[in-house]
Every structure is written in C-alpha cells, then in structure tokens.
Amino acid sequence: MTRLQAVVASYTGDVPLVVTDTAPAAVRGTSLDPVVQQRERVLISNVGNFHTLAFRLNRAGGIEGVFEHHTGEIDCARLDDLLIALADSSLRHEDVFDDMGHSSLVYEQEALRLNGDWGVIVTGPRRTIMTDLRHRPYFAVPFGDMMLAGCLSILRMMADVLPELAPPILESLAGRTGVAPWDI
C-alpha cells in the first residue's frame, strides 16, 4: 500500500480525494454487470497478474468474506478449492497464508450456494486460468468491457462520497440517462 500512502501524504485538501487499490476496484466494478446485479449474494474473483483476490459480497454492499493469494502460486484446482471454502465459510487464514498467500477472513457463517447458470464471477487480466472451475465462471463485462470494471467502480465510489455528483453518476450507471458513465 505504499503507493496509496504516497497519494495520501501528498494530498493538500484542495479537492475531494477518492483512492482505491485496483483489485478491489475491479471486484466492485463487476457488480455493475446486469447479470451480476440479479443476485443477492455473490462470489467474485479478480485474477490479477501477481495477486488473486476473491470477495463474497451481498447486495447491500456488505463483505461476507475475502482472501488474497499470489496468482503464480495457485492453479485452477487450488483456486477452485479456495473459492469453495470461501463460499461455504470454512476458509481459514492458515489455508491461504500457509500456502504462500496473504490471508483470508470470513465474516458470514451462512454458506453461499454456488448454483444456477454460474457460480463464480470472474474478472482480471489472468482470468482465463479460471475457465475450468467446477462452479461455472461468469466472466463479467460491465458496460460491455471487463477492462472498465475498476474505472466504473471508482465512479460509483465518487457517488458515495461526493453527494453533489451522485445523481448523474448513479442515473448513468443504472442506464437511465442515455449518457455513458465515462461521459459524465
């Protein structure tokens, strides 16, 4: 987080500041995909070049669980095992940390059932390693482009912290204005 600390240290307070890391931004951005929005609770994984991050989320914006691992240390089978454990609330810190990963934390003990047409939402530059997941991945494409997930998430965060900008941002993200979010 040294990059984020550098941004905060250089902040003078002259304009509002919204800061996030790219992986959680991409995860939140995938929730703007209309297929994803149809579910109350979801499991989303961002498979990045160096880190894989997975979140269990509920529609109210709550984090039910999370883990972060090194992408180069896991294959599809291991990632599948970690995602299943996150979904059924059995994942422990040691399961990730002792396997060369960062950590995990599960808040919600009620299992998330990975059923239906798809079980896990996937994004990230190395997402193709998840093609053969046991729980049918859904490759999210908010506004038709996976690469915009993080950017759209930052817009959504701006709506959360800058009330004067919230109406046009939220209306655009909901598809009610005919104006693309990046044109606001």
GUMARBA-686253 format. One record per residue (C-alpha): residue number from 0; x, y, z. Coordinates in nm, 4 decimals. Layout:
% GUMARBA-686253
<site pos="NUM" east="X" north="Y" up="Z"/>
...
***
This chain:
% GUMARBA-686253
<site pos="0" east="0.0000" north="0.0000" up="0.0000"/>
<site pos="1" east="0.2985" north="0.2342" up="-0.0284"/>
<site pos="2" east="0.1578" north="0.3890" up="-0.3473"/>
<site pos="3" east="-0.1681" north="0.4744" up="-0.1731"/>
<site pos="4" east="0.0183" north="0.6113" up="0.1276"/>
<site pos="5" east="0.2191" north="0.8361" up="-0.1077"/>
<site pos="6" east="-0.1025" north="0.9721" up="-0.2588"/>
<site pos="7" east="-0.2492" north="1.0445" up="0.0821"/>
<site pos="8" east="0.0771" north="1.2061" up="0.2022"/>
<site pos="9" east="0.0802" north="1.4404" up="-0.0982"/>
<site pos="10" east="-0.2866" north="1.5347" up="-0.0657"/>
<site pos="11" east="-0.3318" north="1.9054" up="0.0081"/>
<site pos="12" east="-0.7072" north="1.9015" up="0.0660"/>
<site pos="13" east="-0.7864" north="2.1333" up="-0.2235"/>
<site pos="14" east="-1.0148" north="1.8811" up="-0.3997"/>
<site pos="15" east="-1.2106" north="1.5754" up="-0.2872"/>
<site pos="16" east="-0.9988" north="1.2606" up="-0.2866"/>
<site pos="17" east="-1.1128" north="0.9084" up="-0.3743"/>
<site pos="18" east="-0.8405" north="0.6420" up="-0.3532"/>
<site pos="19" east="-0.8582" north="0.2665" up="-0.4011"/>
<site pos="20" east="-0.6420" north="-0.0256" up="-0.4995"/>
<site pos="21" east="-0.7033" north="-0.1715" up="-0.8453"/>
<site pos="22" east="-0.8049" north="-0.5260" up="-0.7434"/>
<site pos="23" east="-1.0891" north="-0.4320" up="-0.5054"/>
<site pos="24" east="-1.1996" north="-0.1644" up="-0.7527"/>
<site pos="25" east="-1.2254" north="-0.4272" up="-1.0271"/>
<site pos="26" east="-1.4192" north="-0.6594" up="-0.7964"/>
<site pos="27" east="-1.6683" north="-0.3891" up="-0.7068"/>
<site pos="28" east="-1.6940" north="-0.2826" up="-1.0688"/>
<site pos="29" east="-1.8012" north="-0.6309" up="-1.1768"/>
<site pos="30" east="-2.1070" north="-0.5899" up="-0.9559"/>
<site pos="31" east="-2.2276" north="-0.3295" up="-1.2089"/>
<site pos="32" east="-2.2721" north="-0.6044" up="-1.4696"/>
<site pos="33" east="-2.6507" north="-0.6517" up="-1.5181"/>
<site pos="34" east="-2.6267" north="-1.0318" up="-1.4876"/>
<site pos="35" east="-2.4405" north="-0.9976" up="-1.1577"/>
<site pos="36" east="-2.6951" north="-0.7469" up="-1.0264"/>
<site pos="37" east="-2.9641" north="-1.0138" up="-1.0392"/>
<site pos="38" east="-2.8173" north="-1.1991" up="-0.7401"/>
<site pos="39" east="-2.8481" north="-1.1068" up="-0.3719"/>
<site pos="40" east="-2.5145" north="-1.2624" up="-0.2767"/>
<site pos="41" east="-2.2154" north="-1.3316" up="-0.4999"/>
<site pos="42" east="-1.8626" north="-1.4664" up="-0.5073"/>
<site pos="43" east="-1.6284" north="-1.2539" up="-0.7220"/>
<site pos="44" east="-1.2644" north="-1.3219" up="-0.8036"/>
<site pos="45" east="-1.0160" north="-1.0859" up="-0.9656"/>
<site pos="46" east="-0.7259" north="-1.2873" up="-1.1082"/>
<site pos="47" east="-0.4510" north="-1.0299" up="-1.1449"/>
<site pos="48" east="-0.1017" north="-1.0604" up="-1.2825"/>
<site pos="49" east="0.0501" north="-1.1015" up="-0.9353"/>
<site pos="50" east="-0.2401" north="-1.1292" up="-0.6900"/>
<site pos="51" east="-0.5728" north="-1.3076" up="-0.6905"/>
<site pos="52" east="-0.8390" north="-1.1532" up="-0.4730"/>
<site pos="53" east="-1.1814" north="-1.3027" up="-0.4015"/>
<site pos="54" east="-1.4757" north="-1.1469" up="-0.2195"/>
<site pos="55" east="-1.8070" north="-1.2827" up="-0.1005"/>
<site pos="56" east="-2.0466" north="-0.9893" up="-0.1185"/>
<site pos="57" east="-2.4114" north="-0.9178" up="-0.0564"/>
<site pos="58" east="-2.6195" north="-0.6656" up="-0.2480"/>
<site pos="59" east="-2.6360" north="-0.4291" up="0.0479"/>
<site pos="60" east="-2.2625" north="-0.3748" up="-0.0024"/>
<site pos="61" east="-2.1533" north="-0.5985" up="0.2782"/>
<site pos="62" east="-1.8381" north="-0.8039" up="0.2665"/>
<site pos="63" east="-1.9069" north="-1.1585" up="0.3847"/>
<site pos="64" east="-1.5538" north="-1.2862" up="0.3283"/>
<site pos="65" east="-1.2305" north="-1.2257" up="0.1408"/>
<site pos="66" east="-0.8951" north="-1.3819" up="0.0564"/>
<site pos="67" east="-0.5840" north="-1.2729" up="-0.1301"/>
<site pos="68" east="-0.3257" north="-1.5090" up="-0.2771"/>
<site pos="69" east="-0.0317" north="-1.4875" up="-0.5177"/>
<site pos="70" east="-0.1551" north="-1.5756" up="-0.8667"/>
<site pos="71" east="0.1698" north="-1.7527" up="-0.9550"/>
<site pos="72" east="0.1356" north="-1.9864" up="-0.6553"/>
<site pos="73" east="-0.2054" north="-2.1298" up="-0.7466"/>
<site pos="74" east="-0.3568" north="-2.3202" up="-1.0342"/>
<site pos="75" east="-0.7229" north="-2.3618" up="-1.1274"/>
<site pos="76" east="-0.7727" north="-2.6628" up="-0.8980"/>
<site pos="77" east="-0.6255" north="-2.4838" up="-0.5950"/>
<site pos="78" east="-0.8196" north="-2.1664" up="-0.6710"/>
<site pos="79" east="-1.1362" north="-2.3716" up="-0.7016"/>
<site pos="80" east="-1.0727" north="-2.5251" up="-0.3568"/>
<site pos="81" east="-1.0155" north="-2.1791" up="-0.2039"/>
<site pos="82" east="-1.3313" north="-2.0375" up="-0.3631"/>
<site pos="83" east="-1.5408" north="-2.3317" up="-0.2437"/>
<site pos="84" east="-1.4062" north="-2.2891" up="0.1105"/>
<site pos="85" east="-1.4794" north="-1.9151" up="0.0969"/>
<site pos="86" east="-1.8322" north="-1.9890" up="-0.0236"/>
<site pos="87" east="-1.9068" north="-2.2485" up="0.2440"/>
<site pos="88" east="-1.7424" north="-2.0380" up="0.5195"/>
<site pos="89" east="-1.4778" north="-2.2975" up="0.6027"/>
<site pos="90" east="-1.1790" north="-2.0966" up="0.4732"/>
<site pos="91" east="-0.9261" north="-2.0106" up="0.7431"/>
<site pos="92" east="-0.6352" north="-1.7677" up="0.7452"/>
<site pos="93" east="-0.3904" north="-2.0609" up="0.7636"/>
<site pos="94" east="-0.5372" north="-2.2185" up="0.4485"/>
<site pos="95" east="-0.4137" north="-1.9200" up="0.2482"/>
<site pos="96" east="-0.1162" north="-1.7930" up="0.4490"/>
<site pos="97" east="0.0494" north="-2.1352" up="0.4904"/>
<site pos="98" east="0.0123" north="-2.1839" up="0.1140"/>
<site pos="99" east="0.2248" north="-1.8733" up="0.0283"/>
<site pos="100" east="-0.0812" north="-1.6456" up="0.0093"/>
<site pos="101" east="-0.1633" north="-1.3321" up="0.2054"/>
<site pos="102" east="-0.4651" north="-1.4115" up="0.4193"/>
<site pos="103" east="-0.8377" north="-1.4735" up="0.4391"/>
<site pos="104" east="-1.1203" north="-1.3547" up="0.6565"/>
<site pos="105" east="-1.4761" north="-1.4865" up="0.6696"/>
<site pos="106" east="-1.7425" north="-1.2786" up="0.8437"/>
<site pos="107" east="-2.0624" north="-1.4558" up="0.7400"/>
<site pos="108" east="-2.1049" north="-1.8159" up="0.8544"/>
<site pos="109" east="-2.4123" north="-1.8869" up="0.6403"/>
<site pos="110" east="-2.2854" north="-2.0678" up="0.3308"/>
<site pos="111" east="-2.3196" north="-1.9134" up="-0.0118"/>
<site pos="112" east="-2.4611" north="-2.1720" up="-0.2509"/>
<site pos="113" east="-2.2869" north="-2.1687" up="-0.5881"/>
<site pos="114" east="-2.5752" north="-2.2873" up="-0.8015"/>
<site pos="115" east="-2.7639" north="-2.1679" up="-1.1080"/>
<site pos="116" east="-2.6211" north="-2.0912" up="-1.4507"/>
<site pos="117" east="-2.2952" north="-1.9752" up="-1.2962"/>
<site pos="118" east="-2.1308" north="-1.9861" up="-0.9558"/>
<site pos="119" east="-1.8305" north="-1.7531" up="-0.9508"/>
<site pos="120" east="-1.7943" north="-1.4126" up="-1.1143"/>
<site pos="121" east="-1.4535" north="-1.3615" up="-1.2702"/>
<site pos="122" east="-1.2520" north="-1.0615" up="-1.3822"/>
<site pos="123" east="-0.8869" north="-0.9689" up="-1.4159"/>
<site pos="124" east="-0.6069" north="-0.9957" up="-1.6700"/>
<site pos="125" east="-0.5356" north="-1.3639" up="-1.5914"/>
<site pos="126" east="-0.8991" north="-1.4679" up="-1.5630"/>
<site pos="127" east="-0.8597" north="-1.7391" up="-1.8268"/>
<site pos="128" east="-0.6951" north="-1.9681" up="-1.5700"/>
<site pos="129" east="-1.0455" north="-1.9992" up="-1.4218"/>
<site pos="130" east="-1.2121" north="-2.1322" up="-1.7366"/>
<site pos="131" east="-1.2361" north="-2.4846" up="-1.5953"/>
<site pos="132" east="-1.3708" north="-2.4018" up="-1.2494"/>
<site pos="133" east="-1.6110" north="-2.6607" up="-1.1097"/>
<site pos="134" east="-1.8639" north="-2.3870" up="-1.0368"/>
<site pos="135" east="-1.9057" north="-2.2402" up="-1.3831"/>
<site pos="136" east="-1.7421" north="-1.8998" up="-1.4029"/>
<site pos="137" east="-1.9274" north="-1.5966" up="-1.5305"/>
<site pos="138" east="-1.6884" north="-1.3541" up="-1.6974"/>
<site pos="139" east="-1.8403" north="-1.0183" up="-1.6049"/>
<site pos="140" east="-1.8405" north="-0.7355" up="-1.8594"/>
<site pos="141" east="-1.9948" north="-0.4232" up="-1.7036"/>
<site pos="142" east="-2.0942" north="-0.1836" up="-1.9828"/>
<site pos="143" east="-1.9549" north="-0.4322" up="-2.2343"/>
<site pos="144" east="-1.5888" north="-0.4146" up="-2.1316"/>
<site pos="145" east="-1.4187" north="-0.6087" up="-1.8499"/>
<site pos="146" east="-1.1314" north="-0.3613" up="-1.8526"/>
<site pos="147" east="-1.3660" north="-0.0818" up="-1.7391"/>
<site pos="148" east="-1.4710" north="-0.2569" up="-1.4178"/>
<site pos="149" east="-1.2243" north="-0.0686" up="-1.1972"/>
<site pos="150" east="-1.2930" north="0.2679" up="-1.3582"/>
<site pos="151" east="-1.6683" north="0.2262" up="-1.3193"/>
<site pos="152" east="-1.6165" north="0.1250" up="-0.9597"/>
<site pos="153" east="-1.4272" north="0.4470" up="-0.8928"/>
<site pos="154" east="-1.7172" north="0.6447" up="-1.0410"/>
<site pos="155" east="-1.9533" north="0.4571" up="-0.8090"/>
<site pos="156" east="-1.7282" north="0.5350" up="-0.5123"/>
<site pos="157" east="-1.7295" north="0.9016" up="-0.6092"/>
<site pos="158" east="-2.1088" north="0.8948" up="-0.5920"/>
<site pos="159" east="-2.0770" north="0.7539" up="-0.2396"/>
<site pos="160" east="-1.8508" north="1.0312" up="-0.1108"/>
<site pos="161" east="-1.9487" north="1.3307" up="-0.3247"/>
<site pos="162" east="-2.3254" north="1.3780" up="-0.2840"/>
<site pos="163" east="-2.3364" north="1.6643" up="-0.5344"/>
<site pos="164" east="-2.2160" north="1.4265" up="-0.8082"/>
<site pos="165" east="-2.4219" north="1.1262" up="-0.7014"/>
<site pos="166" east="-2.7429" north="1.1794" up="-0.9044"/>
<site pos="167" east="-2.5908" north="1.1951" up="-1.2536"/>
<site pos="168" east="-2.3398" north="0.9179" up="-1.1772"/>
<site pos="169" east="-2.5992" north="0.6806" up="-1.0313"/>
<site pos="170" east="-2.8500" north="0.7515" up="-1.3085"/>
<site pos="171" east="-2.5885" north="0.6829" up="-1.5733"/>
<site pos="172" east="-2.4636" north="0.3640" up="-1.4063"/>
<site pos="173" east="-2.8246" north="0.2450" up="-1.3886"/>
<site pos="174" east="-2.8627" north="0.3069" up="-1.7634"/>
<site pos="175" east="-3.1439" north="0.5601" up="-1.7181"/>
<site pos="176" east="-2.9881" north="0.8659" up="-1.8829"/>
<site pos="177" east="-2.8639" north="0.7539" up="-2.2206"/>
<site pos="178" east="-2.5265" north="0.9005" up="-2.1209"/>
<site pos="179" east="-2.2360" north="0.6611" up="-2.0744"/>
<site pos="180" east="-2.0735" north="0.6807" up="-1.7296"/>
<site pos="181" east="-1.7414" north="0.7935" up="-1.8787"/>
<site pos="182" east="-1.9169" north="1.0907" up="-2.0443"/>
<site pos="183" east="-2.0428" north="1.2441" up="-1.7210"/>
***
